[in-house]
């Protein structure tokens, strides 16, 4: 499926109220995971190197960054991830 076809599909699907609501509920999770991946890449780390720094397995990093994951990460894991990539976790409510 090329991008144009996907964009057309997405536009059409989001016209359905139930689909739009489910999509919007997932936005914060997707944004977090995109941010995690960007932080790791900016730090010049592979998933394997990051896993070694954090004392875990590459598969755990992969699962954390996966958009298919059904489990939300613990705050302590996010804090460790942030530290390992040279960042600090800050939680904010708007």
C-alpha positions in Angstrom: 0.0 0.0 0.0 1.6 3.3 -1.0 1.4 6.4 1.1 -1.3 8.0 -1.0 -3.5 4.9 -0.7 -2.8 4.7 3.1 -3.6 8.4 3.5 -6.8 8.0 1.6 -7.7 5.0 3.7 -6.9 6.8 6.9 -8.9 9.9 5.9 -11.9 7.7 5.1 -11.6 5.5 8.2 -11.4 8.6 10.5 -14.8 9.7 9.3 -16.2 6.9 11.4 -16.8 8.3 14.9 -15.8 5.1 16.7 -12.6 4.7 14.6 -11.7 8.4 15.2 -12.3 8.1 18.9 -10.1 5.0 19.2 -7.4 6.7 17.0 -7.4 9.8 19.2 -7.1 7.8 22.4 -3.9 6.2 21.0 -2.2 9.4 20.1 -0.4 10.0 23.4 1.0 6.5 23.4 2.2 6.8 19.8 3.8 10.2 20.5 5.6 8.8 23.6 7.0 5.9 21.6 8.1 8.1 18.7 9.8 10.3 21.3 11.6 7.4 22.9 12.9 6.2 19.5 14.1 9.7 18.6 15.9 10.1 21.9 17.7 6.7 21.5 18.8 7.6 18.0 19.9 11.1 18.9 22.1 9.5 21.6 23.6 7.3 18.9 22.4 4.1 20.6 21.1 0.9 19.1 18.4 -1.0 21.0 21.1 -3.5 22.0 23.5 -0.8 23.3 20.7 0.8 25.2 19.6 -2.5 26.7 23.2 -3.1 27.9 23.3 0.3 29.6 19.9 -0.3 31.2 20.9 -3.9 32.2 18.1 -5.5 30.3 17.5 -7.4 27.1 17.2 -5.9 23.6 13.8 -7.5 23.3 12.6 -5.4 26.2 13.7 -2.2 24.5 12.1 -3.4 21.3 8.8 -4.1 23.1 9.0 -0.7 24.9 9.4 1.1 21.5 6.9 -1.1 19.7 3.6 0.3 18.5 2.1 -3.1 19.0 2.8 -3.3 22.7 -0.2 -3.9 24.9 1.5 -3.0 28.1 2.2 0.5 29.2 5.7 1.1 30.5 6.4 1.8 34.2 7.5 5.3 35.2 10.7 3.8 36.6 11.4 2.2 33.2 10.9 5.6 31.4 13.1 7.3 34.0 15.9 4.7 33.3 15.4 5.0 29.6 15.6 8.8 29.8 18.8 8.7 31.9 20.5 6.1 29.6 19.8 8.4 26.6 21.1 11.6 28.4 17.6 13.0 29.2 15.5 13.5 32.3 11.9 12.4 32.5 9.4 15.2 33.2 5.7 14.5 33.5 3.2 17.2 32.8 -0.5 17.5 32.7 -2.2 20.1 30.5 
